[in-house]
Amino acid sequence: MLVERALARLCNADASAERSASEDALATTRVLDSRNPQWIYAYAESQMMVSILLGDFEIAERWRQMAEPHVLSATALISIAAMVIVVLLV
């Protein structure tokens, strides 16, 4: 699911914003309900990167805020370097 939502946002530019927002909200709820800090971090970080690629820096900042409290739990994840770069850019 982590990659699926990111790819959906990148590949489905023609999809309705309402449908995409609904699917994102469902996925976000599922991830947060897991209470798994590594999963929350990975999901938020991937959505943050997609938002940056799409030029939506305000949304990227919201995803960064979701990911940030879980950075220590995610230090073994390869993507931690990407988070540092994004924090410097946003």
WOMO-V459353 format. One record per pair of residues at least 24 apart in sequence whose ideal C-beta (glycine too) atoms are under 8 Angstrom apart, sorted by the first residue. I is the first residue (numbers start at 0). GAP is how many residues later the second one is. D is the distance in whole Angstrom. If there is no record, write none. Layout:
BEGIN
I,GAP,D + I,GAP,D
END
This chain:
BEGIN
0,26,6 + 0,29,7 + 0,30,7 + 0,42,8 + 1,29,8 + 1,37,7 + 1,40,5 + 1,41,5 + 1,44,6 + 2,43,7 + 4,38,8 + 4,41,8 + 4,42,7 + 5,40,4 + 5,41,6 + 5,43,7 + 5,44,5 + 8,38,8 + 8,41,5 + 8,45,7 + 9,40,6 + 9,43,7 + 9,44,8 + 36,32,8 + 36,33,4 + 36,36,3 + 36,37,7 + 37,32,7 + 37,35,5 + 37,36,5 + 37,39,7 + 39,26,7 + 39,27,7 + 39,30,5 + 40,26,5 + 40,29,4 + 40,30,7 + 40,32,6 + 40,33,4 + 40,36,7 + 41,32,7 + 41,35,6 + 41,37,7 + 43,26,8 + 44,29,8 + 44,34,5 + 44,37,7 + 44,38,6 + 44,41,8 + 45,33,8 + 47,38,6 + 48,33,6 + 48,37,7 + 51,34,7 + 51,37,7 + 51,38,7 + 56,33,6 + 59,26,7 + 59,30,6 + 60,29,6 + 63,26,6
END
